[in-house]
Amino acid sequence: MSCSERNGAGSARVGNVDGRIRALCSIFSNVNPARYAYETRSVRLGGHATSIRLEAAFWQILEEIAAAQDVSVGRLLTQLHDEVLRFDGEVNNFASLLRCACLTYVGDVRDNVTLSQNLRDQARRDFTFVERPRPPRAA
């Protein structure tokens, strides 16, 4: 049943339930279509070129997460991919994992100062490049 059908003639209205249903429906139905349009991006994971297709809103969140960790989106995705391989031995449905990671970030991390700081601290450890010692210059 659609929002308009729930609010049609003859529907039971208790208190301001009718207005709340309309407000809730407009929050979801008035989303800018550009936010849920698919975007496909080429990335290199595990040394292999591949593409990932996500809704634009998820790419925006991934960009925010990467920026908070001071890395590129590609580097963030590589790190996540490598971690999943280490923990699970294989990567099944990486795009869904990315969507869930975005929801976790928005729901649990973004506005939590402690978790945000922990994420930045972990990123400093994970994304720090160890410079190889340079050979001595020939005289």
C-alpha positions in Angstrom: 0.0 0.0 0.0 1.5 3.4 -1.0 1.7 6.4 1.2 -1.1 8.1 -0.7 -3.4 5.0 -0.4 -2.9 4.9 3.4 -4.0 8.5 3.6 -6.9 8.3 1.2 -10.5 8.9 1.8 -12.1 6.8 4.5 -8.8 5.9 6.2 -8.9 5.9 10.0 -7.1 8.9 11.4 -6.0 8.7 15.0 -4.5 11.9 16.4 -1.9 13.1 13.9 -1.0 9.7 12.5 -2.1 10.8 9.0 0.3 13.7 9.0 3.2 11.6 10.4 2.7 9.0 7.7 2.8 11.7 5.0 5.9 13.2 6.5 7.7 9.9 6.7 6.8 9.0 3.2 8.0 12.4 1.9 11.4 11.9 3.6 11.9 8.7 1.6 10.0 9.4 -1.6 11.5 12.9 -2.2 15.2 11.7 -2.3 17.1 13.2 -5.1 17.4 10.5 -7.8 21.0 11.5 -8.3 21.7 10.1 -4.8 20.5 6.6 -5.7 21.8 6.5 -9.3 24.4 3.9 -9.9 28.0 4.9 -10.4 30.6 2.4 -11.5 34.2 3.1 -10.6 37.3 1.2 -11.7 39.6 0.1 -8.9 42.6 -2.2 -8.5 42.1 -4.8 -5.7 44.7 -7.4 -5.0 46.6 -6.4 -8.1 43.6 -7.0 -10.4 41.7 -4.2 -12.2 38.0 -4.5 -11.5 34.9 -2.2 -11.2 32.5 -1.6 -8.4 29.0 -0.4 -8.9 27.3 1.4 -6.0 24.7 4.1 -5.6 26.1 7.6 -5.6 25.2 8.1 -1.9 27.5 5.2 -0.9 30.4 6.6 -2.9 30.0 9.9 -1.1 30.2 8.2 2.2 33.2 6.2 1.2 34.9 9.5 0.1 34.1 10.9 3.5 35.5 7.9 5.3 38.7 8.0 3.1 39.1 11.8 3.7 38.7 11.3 7.5 41.6 8.8 7.3 43.6 11.0 4.9 43.8 8.3 2.1 42.3 8.0 -1.3 39.1 5.9 -1.8 41.1 3.4 -3.8 43.5 2.9 -0.9 40.6 2.6 1.5 39.0 -0.1 -0.7 42.3 -2.0 -1.1 42.7 -2.0 2.7 39.2 -3.3 3.3 39.6 -5.9 0.6 42.9 -7.1 2.0 41.4 -7.2 5.6 38.5 -9.3 4.4 40.9 -11.7 2.7 43.0 -12.0 5.9 39.9 -12.6 8.1 37.7 -14.8 5.8 40.1 -16.1 3.1 37.9 -14.9 0.3 35.8 -11.8 -0.6 32.1 -12.5 -1.3 30.0 -9.7 -2.5 32.4 -6.8 -1.9 29.9 -4.2 -3.0 27.4 -5.3 -0.3 30.2 -5.2 2.3 31.0 -1.6 1.2 27.3 -0.7 1.6 27.2 -2.2 5.1 30.5 -0.5 6.0 28.9 2.8 5.0 25.8 2.2 7.1 28.0 1.3 10.1 30.0 4.5 9.6 26.9 6.7 9.4 25.0 4.9 12.2 27.9 4.3 14.6 31.0 6.2 13.9 30.4 9.5 12.1 29.0 11.4 15.1 30.8 9.5 17.8 34.0 11.4 18.7 35.7 8.4 20.4 35.0 6.0 17.5 36.0 8.6 14.9 39.3 9.2 16.7 39.8 5.4 17.0 39.3 5.1 13.3 41.8 7.8 12.5 44.3 6.3 14.9 43.9 2.9 13.3 44.2 4.5 9.8 47.5 6.0 10.8 48.8 2.6 11.7 47.3 0.8 8.7 48.1 3.3 6.1 51.6 4.3 7.2 54.1 3.6 4.5 57.4 2.1 5.8 60.2 3.6 3.8 62.7 1.1 2.6 66.3 2.0 3.6 68.1 3.5 0.7 71.4 2.0 -0.4 74.4 4.1 0.4 75.5 6.4 -2.4 78.5 5.3 -4.4 81.5 7.5 -3.9 
